[in-house]
Amino acid sequence: MMRTLGVLFASAMFATAAHAAVTTIEYTGSDGNSATIAYDDSTNTATVVGGESDGQSAPYTYDEATNTICGSDNEGKEVCVTFANPGENVGDASDYTTNDGRTGTAKIVDVQE
């Protein structure tokens, strides 16, 4: 899960709040593993918060039409995450699926303007 979420830090749930500079999202997979990623919409970079990958950053793209964030994991593999119900406020949550079949819940835990 962390490998896949490593690529999520090449993504931006909920299109990052429309006016926010940094939106932090906690991803909890159906397997119980979790990762927290901060998305900076001014630089389109995502940074892992905590855990063994703390501080690692990578670029991401977000397709608002499909609610999908894409990036590359630490091995260069593209990982895309599609959100069922994107949000933009702290506490908003959405189910997600990845292009490699993983599922879980993503929740906005912080928004900084």
Residue, then its C-alpha position, 0 to 999 in steps of 0.5 A: m500500500m505504501r508503494t502505491l500511496g508513494v505515487l499518491f504523493a504524485s496526486a491531489m484529492f479533491a482537486t485540492a480545495a479550490h482556493a487552498a495552497v496546501t491540502t493534506i489528505e489521509y488515505t486509508g486502504s481497505d487493508g488498513n494501511s494508511a498514508t498522509i500526503a500534503y498537496d501544494d496546488s501552487t507547485n503541483t507537488a505532493t509531499v508525504v507526511g510522516g512514516e518512513s517516506d516523510g518529506q518525499s515529494a513528487p509532481y502530480t496532476y489532477d483531472e477535475a472531469t474524472n476526479t483523478i489524481c496521477g503521479s509516479d511511485n518511487e519505482g517510476k510506475e504511474v499510479c492514478v487515484t479516482f475519488a467517488n465524491p471529491g470534497e474541499n473542506v477539513g473532514d470531507a471524505s471519499d471512497y477511492t480506487t486506484n488504477d491497480g485495483r486498490t480501494g479505500t477512503a481518503k479524508i481531508v485532514d488539513v487545509q492551509e491557504 
